Amino acid sequence: MLKNKTKYHRALPITFLFYDYGTKFKFDPSRFSIKEVINELYGLEGTLFVFCLDEDVDEEKVNISITTITDFDVSEIAKMFNGGGHKGAAGGYFLGSIKEAHKKIMLAIKIKEKEIKEAVRKFFEI
């Protein structure tokens, strides 16, 4: 079910989940939660970061949730998207399309790439 909705960063252990209201509406909330989906994505080999992009077409807005199991502070990226949060889980939003939001997220990842790589290195040292 998630294969068509996920993308992977080509050089970093990051998985992206794309969904919209129509996609969420199809899920039975008694059997599904976004937390369960994120946990499933962490089960994929090599995933240490998950970016969820939830497009609200009516408002031309994309809600962004970012989580990690490393010690990288994802709230630093969330701040670039009018948001904030905690070190391991944060969020924000982007005004525009999901495609535009993904491009801006890729730029934010590039800006923080050195710190992300260091967090990944530390994660595997333990």
Secondary structure, DSSP 8 states (H G I E B T S, - for coil): --GGGEEE-SSSSEEEEEEEHHHHHHS-TTT--HHHHHHHHHTSTT--EEEEEEEETTTTEEEEEEEESSS--THHHHGGGT-EE-SSEEEEEEES-HHHHHHHHHHHHHHTHHHHHHHHHHHHH-
